[in-house]
Amino acid sequence: MNSSSRKAGVYVAAEPYGWPYNGALRPDNTALIVIDMQIDFCGKGGYVDVMGYDLSLTQAPIEPIRRLLAVMRAQGFHIIHTREGHRPDLTDLFAAKRDRGNPSLRIGEEGPMGRLLVRGSAGHDIVPELAPVPGEVVLDKPGKGSFYATDLETILRARGIT
C-alpha cells in the first residue's frame, strides 16, 4: 500500500477509493479508537485466559498501539477507548452470548480478575500500557460493535470527527 502526503494529511491509495476520502487526517477531524484492549481480553486471569486461548495473540498489538497512542496524543488527536462488558446485573447479556461454546466459566461468573466481562471488575479495565489519560473518552459497550447500544456516533459528531 502506497502512502503520500496530500493536503497536509496522510493519503492512502486504496480500492474502491483513496482513504481518507477527502485526503485529510487532522486532529480536528480524526479520532483513534482503541477497541477493547482490556485485561479480560489481553491479561492473565482475564476472560480470554480463563477460556484457555493463547494470550500472545491478543497481547501482540499492545506495543504497536502504545507507540501509536504516543504519536497521536503528542499531535492532539482525539482518542477514544472502548471496553466490552456487561452491567453487573447482566440485564444486557443475551442468553445466546452467555451460553456459547463450552467454557469452564461463563460471562458474569467469578474469575481470577473478578466477574468475567462485567463492568467494574478488574478484568474490565484497559491494560495499563494503554491506559486512558484525562480527557480521553472511555466507552462501555455490551457487545463487539462499538456503535450498538452506545453513544459513539453522538461523541464523534459532537467533536466534528468525520
C-alpha positions as CSV (number, residue, x, y, z in Angstrom):
1,M,0.0,0.0,0.0
2,N,1.5,3.3,-1.0
3,S,1.1,6.5,1.1
4,S,1.8,10.0,0.1
5,S,1.3,13.4,1.6
6,R,-1.7,15.4,0.4
7,K,-3.5,18.4,1.9
8,A,-1.2,18.4,5.0
9,G,-2.5,15.0,5.9
10,V,-1.9,11.4,5.1
11,Y,-3.4,9.8,2.0
12,V,-3.5,6.0,1.4
13,A,-4.1,4.6,-2.0
14,A,-7.0,2.1,-1.6
15,E,-9.9,0.5,-3.5
16,P,-12.6,1.5,-4.3
17,Y,-11.3,5.0,-3.4
18,G,-8.3,6.5,-1.6
19,W,-8.6,6.8,2.1
20,P,-9.4,9.0,3.8
21,Y,-11.9,10.0,1.3
22,N,-11.1,13.7,1.5
23,G,-7.4,13.1,1.9
24,A,-7.0,14.8,5.3
25,L,-6.2,13.2,8.7
26,R,-6.0,16.1,11.1
27,P,-6.5,16.4,14.9
28,D,-9.7,18.4,14.4
29,N,-11.4,15.7,12.2
30,T,-9.8,12.4,13.2
31,A,-10.0,10.1,16.2
32,L,-8.1,7.0,17.1
33,I,-10.4,4.4,18.5
34,V,-8.7,1.8,20.6
35,I,-11.0,-1.2,20.8
36,D,-11.4,-3.5,23.8
37,M,-7.7,-3.6,24.9
38,Q,-8.8,-4.8,28.3
39,I,-7.4,-7.2,30.9
40,D,-10.3,-9.5,30.2
41,F,-9.0,-9.9,26.6
42,C,-5.3,-9.4,27.0
43,G,-4.3,-10.2,30.6
44,K,-3.5,-13.1,32.8
45,G,-6.6,-14.1,34.7
46,G,-9.0,-12.4,32.3
47,Y,-11.8,-13.9,30.2
48,V,-9.7,-15.0,27.2
49,D,-7.1,-16.5,29.5
50,V,-9.7,-18.4,31.6
51,M,-11.2,-19.7,28.4
52,G,-7.8,-21.2,27.6
53,Y,-6.9,-19.2,24.5
54,D,-3.4,-18.0,23.5
55,L,-2.9,-14.6,25.1
56,S,0.0,-13.9,22.9
57,L,-2.5,-13.2,20.1
58,T,-4.3,-10.5,22.0
59,Q,-1.2,-9.1,23.6
60,A,0.7,-8.7,20.2
61,P,-0.9,-5.4,19.3
62,I,-0.3,-3.7,22.7
63,E,3.2,-2.3,21.9
64,P,2.3,-1.1,18.4
65,I,-0.8,0.6,19.8
66,R,1.2,2.1,22.7
67,R,3.6,3.7,20.2
68,L,0.7,5.0,18.0
69,L,-1.0,6.4,21.0
70,A,2.1,8.3,22.0
71,V,2.4,9.9,18.5
72,M,-1.3,10.7,18.2
73,R,-1.5,12.2,21.7
74,A,1.5,14.4,21.1
75,Q,-0.2,15.8,18.0
76,G,-3.5,16.4,19.7
77,F,-5.7,13.8,18.1
78,H,-9.0,12.7,19.7
79,I,-8.5,9.3,21.4
80,I,-11.5,7.0,22.3
81,H,-11.2,3.7,24.2
82,T,-13.9,1.1,24.1
83,R,-14.5,-1.7,26.7
84,E,-16.7,-4.6,26.1
85,G,-18.5,-5.7,29.3
86,H,-21.9,-6.1,30.8
87,R,-23.9,-4.4,33.5
88,P,-23.4,-6.0,37.0
89,D,-27.0,-7.3,37.0
90,L,-26.4,-8.8,33.5
91,T,-29.6,-7.4,32.1
92,D,-27.8,-6.6,28.9
93,L,-26.4,-10.1,28.4
94,F,-28.3,-12.2,25.9
95,A,-28.5,-15.9,26.7
96,A,-27.0,-16.9,23.4
97,K,-23.8,-15.0,24.2
98,R,-23.7,-16.2,27.8
99,D,-24.2,-19.9,26.7
100,R,-21.9,-20.0,23.6
101,G,-19.2,-22.6,23.5
102,N,-18.4,-25.0,26.3
103,P,-16.4,-22.8,28.7
104,S,-15.4,-23.7,32.2
105,L,-16.7,-20.3,33.3
106,R,-19.3,-18.1,31.7
107,I,-19.6,-14.3,31.4
108,G,-20.6,-12.9,34.7
109,E,-19.1,-15.7,36.8
110,E,-16.3,-15.0,39.2
111,G,-12.8,-15.4,37.7
112,P,-9.3,-14.5,38.9
113,M,-9.8,-10.8,38.0
114,G,-13.4,-10.5,39.2
115,R,-16.6,-11.2,37.4
116,L,-15.8,-12.1,33.7
117,L,-16.7,-9.3,31.3
118,V,-18.6,-7.3,33.9
119,R,-18.2,-3.6,34.2
120,G,-16.4,-2.6,37.4
121,S,-14.4,-5.8,37.7
122,A,-10.6,-5.6,37.5
123,G,-10.7,-7.5,34.2
124,H,-12.8,-4.9,32.6
125,D,-10.1,-2.3,33.0
126,I,-7.9,-1.3,30.0
127,V,-4.4,-2.8,30.1
128,P,-2.0,-0.4,32.0
129,E,0.2,0.0,28.9
130,L,-2.7,1.6,27.0
131,A,-4.5,3.3,29.9
132,P,-6.6,6.4,29.0
133,V,-5.3,9.8,30.1
134,P,-7.5,12.6,31.4
135,G,-9.8,13.9,28.6
136,E,-9.9,10.7,26.6
137,V,-13.3,9.1,26.1
138,V,-13.9,5.6,27.6
139,L,-16.9,4.0,26.0
140,D,-18.5,0.9,27.6
141,K,-20.5,-1.4,25.3
142,P,-22.4,-4.6,25.8
143,G,-21.0,-6.4,22.7
144,K,-18.5,-6.4,19.9
145,G,-19.9,-3.5,17.9
146,S,-18.8,0.0,19.1
147,F,-21.9,1.7,17.7
148,Y,-24.5,-0.8,19.0
149,A,-26.2,0.4,22.3
150,T,-23.6,3.2,22.7
151,D,-23.4,6.9,22.1
152,L,-20.3,6.7,19.9
153,E,-22.0,8.3,16.9
154,T,-23.0,11.3,19.1
155,I,-19.5,11.6,20.5
156,L,-17.9,11.6,17.0
157,R,-20.4,14.1,15.6
158,A,-20.1,16.4,18.6
159,R,-16.4,16.5,18.2
160,G,-16.5,17.0,14.4
161,I,-14.9,13.6,13.7
162,T,-15.5,12.7,10.1
